[in-house]
Amino acid sequence: MAQIFHPSANHIAKISIAAAVIGAGALLAFAYSMDRGAYITDVGVAKDQPVPFSHKHHVTDDGIDCRYCHTSVETSAVAGVPATEICMSCHSQIWSNAVLLEPVRASFRTGESLAWTRIHDLPDFVYFNHSIHINKGIGCSSCHGRVDLMPLTYKVNTLYMNWCIDCHRHPERQIRPRDQVFNMAYEYPANQEELGRKLMKDYHVQSLTDCYTCHR
C-alpha cells in the first residue's frame, strides 16, 4: 500500500502541536493580563468628575483630615461622600468665584447633589464595612493608596476577591496602631508581623475567610 503522508508530515505535526500549545498559553497569559490590567480594573485610571477635586491639595497642602469630609467613616459601613455644604464651608469664603467650582455652587443653590463618579465601587453582592476595618487598625492607605498625593483620585488596588482574601488571611501584615489609621504617610516597622500579631490580640482581630463574611 502506498504511503499516504510524506515523512515530513511527522515534523509538521510536531511543530503544529507545539505551536498550538504555545498559542494557547499565550492566549491565557493575554487574557490574564487583560483581566488584571487597567482596561478592566481601572487601576491607575483617574476618571472624569464634575469637579476635578485634588486630594493632594486639600490633604497635603491644606492639612485637612480625611474625617472632615468623610464624616461617617468611623461609625458607618460607608465612608460618606461629602455634602456640598461641607465644600461650601470653605469655598463660600475662598475661591468663591472660581469658574472651576461653579458646579459646587450650583449644587448648593439648587440642593441637587453632585454626581460624583465612583472610584472604589464594589459589586452589589459584596458587603464591606469601613468602620470595622478602621476600628481594627486598617489604615486608609492600605486600600486606597497614597490618596494624599493624588491630584486626581484613582484606584491603586484591583479590589478583587483574591486581594481582599490575602489580607484576611494575614491581617498582621496590614494592622497598625489605631492612632495611625489616618496617617497616610505611615510606614510599617521592620517587626510589623510581630507588632501585627500583638495588635490582633489587642483589637480582637480574627482571620475571617468564610464566604458569608463578605457575601451576605
LOMARKE-387391 format. One record per residue (C-alpha): residue number from 1; x, y, z; chain. Coordinates in steps of 0.02 Angstrom, whole numbers, padded with zeros to 5 digits, always signed. Example, Ala and Ser with C-alpha at 12.3 -4.5 7.8 and 13.67 -1.06 7.14 Angstrom:
% residues 2
[1,[+00615,-00225,+00390],A]
[2,[+00684,-00053,+00357],A]
//
This chain:
% residues 216
[1,[+00000,+00000,+00000],A]
[2,[+00067,+00169,-00048],A]
[3,[+00119,+00287,+00093],A]
[4,[-00017,+00420,+00116],A]
[5,[+00085,+00551,+00209],A]
[6,[+00256,+00613,+00164],A]
[7,[+00388,+00582,+00301],A]
[8,[+00397,+00770,+00328],A]
[9,[+00219,+00764,+00396],A]
[10,[+00288,+00699,+00561],A]
[11,[+00389,+00858,+00583],A]
[12,[+00243,+00967,+00530],A]
[13,[+00130,+00879,+00656],A]
[14,[+00254,+00905,+00798],A]
[15,[+00276,+01089,+00752],A]
[16,[+00087,+01112,+00739],A]
[17,[+00058,+01035,+00911],A]
[18,[+00196,+01141,+00989],A]
[19,[+00127,+01297,+00906],A]
[20,[-00049,+01257,+00969],A]
[21,[+00015,+01233,+01148],A]
[22,[+00117,+01393,+01142],A]
[23,[-00029,+01487,+01064],A]
[24,[-00149,+01426,+01198],A]
[25,[-00026,+01476,+01333],A]
[26,[-00002,+01648,+01255],A]
[27,[-00191,+01670,+01242],A]
[28,[-00214,+01625,+01426],A]
[29,[-00072,+01743,+01475],A]
[30,[-00151,+01882,+01372],A]
[31,[-00322,+01852,+01450],A]
[32,[-00246,+01852,+01625],A]
[33,[-00151,+02014,+01594],A]
[34,[-00308,+02095,+01523],A]
[35,[-00409,+02039,+01675],A]
[36,[-00279,+02117,+01790],A]
[37,[-00242,+02267,+01680],A]
[38,[-00306,+02445,+01692],A]
[39,[-00429,+02418,+01549],A]
[40,[-00532,+02301,+01659],A]
[41,[-00484,+02350,+01837],A]
[42,[-00468,+02540,+01812],A]
[43,[-00312,+02535,+01921],A]
[44,[-00215,+02696,+01894],A]
[45,[-00356,+02774,+01793],A]
[46,[-00419,+02945,+01850],A]
[47,[-00600,+02962,+01796],A]
[48,[-00690,+03120,+01744],A]
[49,[-00779,+03207,+01887],A]
[50,[-00900,+03355,+01894],A]
[51,[-00760,+03449,+01985],A]
[52,[-00576,+03397,+01970],A]
[53,[-00555,+03376,+02157],A]
[54,[-00375,+03361,+02217],A]
[55,[-00343,+03262,+02374],A]
[56,[-00161,+03316,+02362],A]
[57,[-00209,+03499,+02376],A]
[58,[-00337,+03477,+02515],A]
[59,[-00245,+03346,+02619],A]
[60,[-00060,+03376,+02591],A]
[61,[-00059,+03563,+02554],A]
[62,[-00202,+03618,+02667],A]
[63,[-00188,+03483,+02801],A]
[64,[-00372,+03433,+02800],A]
[65,[-00405,+03269,+02891],A]
[66,[-00496,+03128,+02800],A]
[67,[-00637,+03133,+02927],A]
[68,[-00680,+03314,+02892],A]
[69,[-00756,+03262,+02725],A]
[70,[-00786,+03076,+02752],A]
[71,[-00885,+03106,+02910],A]
[72,[-00956,+02932,+02937],A]
[73,[-00802,+02828,+02902],A]
[74,[-00775,+02782,+03086],A]
[75,[-00955,+02738,+03126],A]
[76,[-01036,+02676,+02966],A]
[77,[-01016,+02546,+02831],A]
[78,[-00990,+02687,+02705],A]
[79,[-00859,+02822,+02715],A]
[80,[-00982,+02953,+02656],A]
[81,[-00970,+03067,+02506],A]
[82,[-00953,+03244,+02572],A]
[83,[-01109,+03350,+02561],A]
[84,[-01099,+03511,+02461],A]
[85,[-01119,+03607,+02625],A]
[86,[-00951,+03538,+02681],A]
[87,[-00868,+03604,+02523],A]
[88,[-00954,+03772,+02543],A]
[89,[-00900,+03789,+02723],A]
[90,[-00733,+03840,+02649],A]
[91,[-00774,+03890,+02471],A]
[92,[-00903,+04018,+02520],A]
[93,[-00752,+04115,+02583],A]
[94,[-00608,+04063,+02471],A]
[95,[-00608,+04035,+02283],A]
[96,[-00790,+04086,+02295],A]
[97,[-00797,+04148,+02115],A]
[98,[-00687,+04016,+02033],A]
[99,[-00762,+03952,+01871],A]
[100,[-00696,+03779,+01914],A]
[101,[-00809,+03773,+02068],A]
[102,[-00970,+03829,+01985],A]
[103,[-01043,+03652,+01992],A]
[104,[-01019,+03656,+02182],A]
[105,[-01105,+03824,+02196],A]
[106,[-01246,+03766,+02082],A]
[107,[-01270,+03612,+02191],A]
[108,[-01278,+03722,+02345],A]
[109,[-01405,+03839,+02264],A]
[110,[-01519,+03704,+02196],A]
[111,[-01498,+03569,+02328],A]
[112,[-01457,+03443,+02191],A]
[113,[-01312,+03330,+02236],A]
[114,[-01156,+03325,+02130],A]
[115,[-01147,+03166,+02026],A]
[116,[-00975,+03103,+02076],A]
[117,[-00905,+02954,+01982],A]
[118,[-00866,+02810,+02099],A]
[119,[-00683,+02758,+02101],A]
[120,[-00690,+02617,+02228],A]
[121,[-00851,+02532,+02177],A]
[122,[-00880,+02356,+02243],A]
[123,[-01012,+02241,+02167],A]
[124,[-01183,+02241,+02250],A]
[125,[-01156,+02062,+02311],A]
[126,[-01005,+02114,+02416],A]
[127,[-01027,+02180,+02592],A]
[128,[-00891,+02297,+02655],A]
[129,[-00891,+02399,+02814],A]
[130,[-00771,+02545,+02831],A]
[131,[-00796,+02569,+03018],A]
[132,[-00748,+02389,+03060],A]
[133,[-00586,+02398,+02963],A]
[134,[-00538,+02567,+03036],A]
[135,[-00576,+02516,+03214],A]
[136,[-00474,+02357,+03189],A]
[137,[-00321,+02458,+03139],A]
[138,[-00325,+02454,+02949],A]
[139,[-00264,+02619,+02879],A]
[140,[-00344,+02714,+02736],A]
[141,[-00188,+02698,+02629],A]
[142,[-00188,+02508,+02644],A]
[143,[-00334,+02501,+02524],A]
[144,[-00338,+02672,+02442],A]
[145,[-00152,+02704,+02425],A]
[146,[-00073,+02874,+02448],A]
[147,[-00230,+02972,+02407],A]
[148,[-00150,+03122,+02491],A]
[149,[-00027,+03130,+02345],A]
[150,[-00157,+03116,+02206],A]
[151,[-00204,+03273,+02109],A]
[152,[-00347,+03169,+02037],A]
[153,[-00410,+03015,+02127],A]
[154,[-00381,+02843,+02054],A]
[155,[-00382,+02663,+02114],A]
[156,[-00218,+02581,+02163],A]
[157,[-00283,+02406,+02202],A]
[158,[-00397,+02294,+02100],A]
[159,[-00517,+02260,+02246],A]
[160,[-00531,+02085,+02175],A]
[161,[-00580,+01948,+02296],A]
[162,[-00408,+01868,+02298],A]
[163,[-00334,+02036,+02350],A]
[164,[-00457,+02051,+02495],A]
[165,[-00435,+01868,+02546],A]
[166,[-00246,+01886,+02552],A]
[167,[-00263,+02023,+02683],A]
[168,[-00396,+01925,+02779],A]
[169,[-00279,+01775,+02785],A]
[170,[-00134,+01880,+02850],A]
[171,[-00207,+02031,+02940],A]
[172,[-00049,+02051,+03044],A]
[173,[+00039,+02119,+02889],A]
[174,[-00078,+02269,+02875],A]
[175,[-00135,+02312,+03051],A]
[176,[-00066,+02471,+03126],A]
[177,[-00098,+02563,+03290],A]
[178,[-00269,+02646,+03288],A]
[179,[-00193,+02818,+03311],A]
[180,[-00102,+02793,+03145],A]
[181,[-00252,+02738,+03041],A]
[182,[-00273,+02909,+02961],A]
[183,[-00087,+02940,+02942],A]
[184,[-00067,+02924,+02754],A]
[185,[+00123,+02928,+02767],A]
[186,[+00131,+02787,+02896],A]
[187,[+00273,+02665,+02867],A]
[188,[+00265,+02488,+02933],A]
[189,[+00409,+02445,+03051],A]
[190,[+00534,+02306,+03022],A]
[191,[+00447,+02198,+03153],A]
[192,[+00274,+02226,+03076],A]
[193,[+00216,+02046,+03087],A]
[194,[+00264,+02036,+03271],A]
[195,[+00177,+02201,+03305],A]
[196,[+00030,+02148,+03198],A]
[197,[+00003,+01989,+03297],A]
[198,[+00004,+02089,+03458],A]
[199,[-00121,+02214,+03388],A]
[200,[-00231,+02071,+03328],A]
[201,[-00247,+02015,+03509],A]
[202,[-00271,+02192,+03574],A]
[203,[-00405,+02233,+03443],A]
[204,[-00484,+02059,+03442],A]
[205,[-00449,+02035,+03258],A]
[206,[-00491,+01868,+03178],A]
[207,[-00434,+01797,+03013],A]
[208,[-00605,+01788,+02930],A]
[209,[-00608,+01697,+02764],A]
[210,[-00781,+01619,+02765],A]
[211,[-00890,+01664,+02616],A]
[212,[-01027,+01743,+02722],A]
[213,[-00903,+01869,+02793],A]
[214,[-00920,+01970,+02634],A]
[215,[-01063,+01887,+02540],A]
[216,[-01222,+01907,+02643],A]
//
